């Protein structure tokens, strides 16, 4: 009896696949609807999604070792991570706010012209149908934020409105148009003007600092390897040509600023060395005159005897003492420069000071001073007062 009941239980537990399939096929309409909706959403995404192009370039960071530093060998072996720190510092300089402000100014990226479609709008970068000319000073335009809409109605006139849903006013090309940021002048671009008749355009003007920060946040800068001095710069943008122009401008501006920085430091170092040479020359003249007066007074004329005596009396000690005095004099001169300069000026480098801490501190100070100067070029008076 027990075995028979057990077999009946097993037989009753078999799955009826036909019943399971019938359960789901009863809702076949919903399955078909889901597939149709998914295909429709995929089409919409492919049709209206804005593609983004990734553009990449590489920059080699040249490693310039400071003279007079005994730690160069250890830096080469990465004992103190000197080379890695140098590359990281240069990455910060490449992607600095001041560099991107210069890029935006050079390419005019704070003003965008977009053509509106049924669902999305697209930026016209390489060959827009119009040119926007500002009459207000650059100091105002660089901080301005404005949107306005245009409709090209003919070869001589266009509709203008500051709000999308408001009635347009008709203006002629080349005439002054009053706006909250000053008068502007719209001129047609003959090369692509005819393709955009009766289409609505939106012109977006934003502060240069905001545009620079947006592009700065979208760029990715990294090294190819942990110990490599090759830096990869990668930028994504819907317009390939625009991304290429931005990266090219960024590298050019970085190189230009690096050359200017080195020139400023070189000029400062040259002036320091010339002052030191003039000082030493004056002291040597004074010493020679004192020696000549002493010889004349004491009647010392045997040059060979003088040479023999000088070579036998602590030549090594005299040389070390002279080196120590030279280091002390250079350090005192550096201190005098720091105390006497009225503002933030670069300090001379590679002047022969043996202390590596002074050399590294001076280099870092000069980097900060030069970065401060670049930031002040792009700041307004209110920012400078702060």
Protein Blocks (a to p, Z undefined) as FASTA:
>chain_A
ZZmmmmmmmmmmpccfklmmmmmmmmmmmmmmmmmmmmmmmmmmmmmoccdddddddddd
dddddehiaklmmmmnomnommmmmmmmmmmmmmpmklmmmmmmmnopmbccddddfkbc
cddfklccbdcddfbdfklmmmgccddddddfbfkbccddfbfkbccddddehiacddfk
bpcdddddfklmmmmgoiacddddddfklmmmmmmmmpccddfbfkbcbdcdddddfblk
lmmmmmmmmmmmmmmmmmmmmmmmmmmmmmmmmmmmmmmmmmmmmmmmmmmmmmmmnopa
bfklmmmmmmmnoklmmmmmmmmmmmmmmmmmmmmmmmmpmbdcdddeheopablklmmm
mmmmmmmmmmmmmmmmmpcfklmmZZ
